[in-house]
Amino acid sequence: MKKLIATLFLGMGLAFGGLNAIAQTAAPAEAPAVTAPAEAAPAAPVVVESTTIVAEVAPAAEAAEPALDTGDTAWMLTSTMLVILMIIPGLALFYGGLARSKNMLSVLMQVFVIFSLITILWCAYGYSLTFAGEGKFVGGFDKVFLMGITPDTLSGLLPTIPEFVFVAFQSTFAAITCALIVGSFAERIKFSAVLLFCVLWFTFSYIPMAHMVWGGGLLGADGALDFAGGTVVHINAGIAGLVGAYVVGKRIGYGKEALTPHSLTLTMVGASLLWVGWFGFNAGSAGAANGLAGLAFINTILATGAATLSWIAGEALHKGKGSMLGAASGAVAGLVAVTPAAGFIGPMGSIALGLIAGLVCLWGVGGLKKLLGADDAFDVFGVHGVGGIVGAILTAVFAAASLGGVKGDDYVMGAQIWVQVKSVLLTIVWSGVVSFVAYKIVDMMVGLRVSEEAEREGLDITSHGETAYNR
């Protein structure tokens, strides 16, 4: 493993050195035509990019009246359904297969009910606090309970689709972010604690981060690039998961007995559904059926495939064999890493990003996890946190036109890297503090952890009175 880590860091050092040299000496290339699609405005995940585009085509934008586009609307409805597929059943089965059989239903239940809970909270106040108002950290109450929105209302950010469609699409982002955290404290937490924590964390971590990046807040104004959720979704959830693993504590027997997945078949099915659904997540974030959606689509294919290959290659070098669990984990690592970059980098950049992310996340669930000493049950931080950080920072690198990205003549890579680093650091601190306080509040109110007896028997029976399999 030491040789693998040394090789990894040496390769990354050479890669970054070469990229920096290119950035300093190469003449900026002309950006691809996809940088400024004229047929539709970008979605909320690229609000920062859209401000540049709008500034460039202001006269045309002022002349054109917002009008419903049936193609864009159909694509956004489809993308919303794809993201739902990512969560239920995709994420639920991915996590469920990683659990022991006595906890299978508890994991499915947590993901299923979190989706139900967060989508309601999103429409009650989450959407308004994220996308209404102009605060630096949070929006306003103008659209609580979706007031003022009718079937004929067009989205202010995406003027070719109904606002209800935009609300629904964004609700799925909020839901999956909260559901991702489940994998860190699985198999030992109270069901009531999960739901109460999600209410607090959604309100005080997800909403502010989404507003700061996509709703016109602090990070968006600073120029942070996050196409579909590297900071808002993955780093945000990854840090919350790591904090939860520490606060809730280790599972009984952790480090002393094998706590192996009970069904890698279900995990593979779940990972496959995640991959399919992620096209709605990334390509849907273009906000329209256009060339930008096509760019995000192919990048999602390529980065995921590259990360899968690099992960199992790293496993083979270290252990002598590549595993199905490694392939599935590598795919998710690639999906995570390309999320913030999908609409900003080129296809070859996405391959390079995937290759890097696969190896770094392999280290994240191995060497780094041992260093941290946390029982992050399904490696939420190792994959989503680490992969999100890698993707967020390298977005600034591979977005350069000289490396196949969409940024043109006035792009300064070094300055953008610093903007991305600041956004990552703010996300880590914000999510970490909010998560710790939320866990402590929940612990005081209902308690975080089930009893030792209940944990040994399994949460399926003790929390829900059911079993996943008949014996």
C-alpha positions, 0 to 999 in steps of 0.5 A, a space after each residue: 500500500 505504501 508503494 501504491 500511495 507513493 506512486 499515486 502522489 508522485 504521479 499527481 505531482 508530475 501531472 499538476 506540475 505539467 498542468 501548471 506549466 501549460 497554464 503559464 505558457 500555453 496560449 489560450 485556445 478558443 473555447 468550444 461553441 458549447 460554452 454559451 448555448 443560445 437556446 436556453 439559460 443554464 440550470 441553477 447549478 451553473 448560475 455562476 456561469 450563467 451570469 457571464 453568459 447573460 452579460 455577453 448576450 444582454 441585448 438579445 436577452 432583453 429583446 426576447 420574451 420568456 417562453 415555454 419550450 416543450 423540449 426543455 420541459 420534457 428533458 427536465 421532467 425526465 432528468 427529475 425522474 432520473 434523479 429520483 431513480 438514483 435515490 429510490 431505489 439506486 442509493 437505497 440498494 447500493 447502501 442496503 447491499 453493503 449492510 449486514 442482512 440484519 440491517 438491510 431494511 433499516 437502511 432502505 427505510 432511512 433512504 426512502 423516508 428521508 426522500 419523502 421528508 426532505 421533498 416536503 420540507 423543500 416545498 414548504 420553505 427550502 426552495 424559497 430560502 434557497 432561490 428567493 431573496 438576495 442574501 449572501 448566506 440564505 434567501 428569503 420567504 417570498 415563496 414559502 409553501 410555493 406561494 405565487 407559483 402557478 402551472 403557467 409560471 415560468 422559472 426565473 432562472 430557467 425561463 423555458 420551463 415551468 417553475 414547478 418543474 424547477 422546484 421538483 428537480 431541485 427537491 431531488 438534489 436536496 433529498 439525495 444529499 441528506 440520504 447520502 449521510 445515512 451510509 456513515 452511521 448505518 447499523 447503529 443509529 435510532 430511526 427517530 434520530 436520523 429523521 430529526 438530524 435530517 431536518 436540522 441539517 437540511 435547514 442549516 447546512 444544505 439550504 445555506 450552501 445551495 443558496 451560497 453556490 446556486 442561489 446568488 449567494 456568497 460563493 456564486 458571487 465569488 465565481 465558484 464553479 459547481 455545475 451539479 453539486 461538488 460542494 453543495 451535495 458531495 463535500 457537504 454530505 461527506 463532512 456530515 457523514 465523517 462528523 456523524 461517524 465520530 459522534 455516533 461512535 463505532 459499531 460493536 465489533 468494528 476492527 475486531 470482526 468482519 463487518 462485510 456486505 451481505 449482498 454485493 449483487 444488490 450493491 452492483 445493481 444499486 451502483 448501476 442505477 446510480 450511474 443511470 440516474 446520474 445523467 439526470 443529475 449532471 446533464 439535467 443541470 444544463 437546464 435545457 435540451 442543448 449542447 451543454 447537456 450533451 457535454 455533461 452527458 458524455 463527461 458523465 460516461 467517461 469519468 465514471 468509466 475511467 474511475 472504475 478502471 483506475 480503482 480496480 487497477 489500484 486494487 490489483 496492484 495492492 491486493 493482486 485482484 480487482 473486486 466487484 465492490 471496488 468497481 462499484 465504488 470506483 464508478 461512484 467515485 467518478 460520478 462524484 468527481 465529475 459532478 462539479 465539472 461536468 459542464 465545464 471540462 472536455 471529454 478528455 479532461 473527464 477521463 483524466 479526472 476519473 483516473 485521478 479520482 479513482 485512485 485518490 478515493 481508493 486511498 480515501 477508503 483505505 489509508 486515509 480512513 485508517 488515519 482518521 480512525 472513524 467507522 464511516 460504515 459505507 465510506 461516505 467521506 472516503 468517496 463523496 467527501 474526498 471525491 467531491 474535493 478532488 472534483 471541485 479543485 480539478 474543475 478549475 484545472 480541466 476547465 481551461 481551453 488549453 486542456 479541452 475545457 470551455 473557458 476561453 481567453 480571459 481564463 486564469 487557472 491559478 485564480 480559479 483554483 484559489 476560488 475553488 479551494 476557498 469554496 471547498 474550505 468554507 463547505 468543510 467548515 460550514 457543514 462540520 460545525 452545523 453537523 456537530 451541533 445538530 448531532 448533539 441536539 438530537 442526542 439530547 432530545 431523543 438519543 443517537 444510538 440504539 442499545 447494545 442489545 438492539 444493535 446486536 439483534 439488528 435494526 430491522 427487527 428492533 426498529 421496524 419489526 421486520 426482516 429482509 429475508 425469511 429464514 
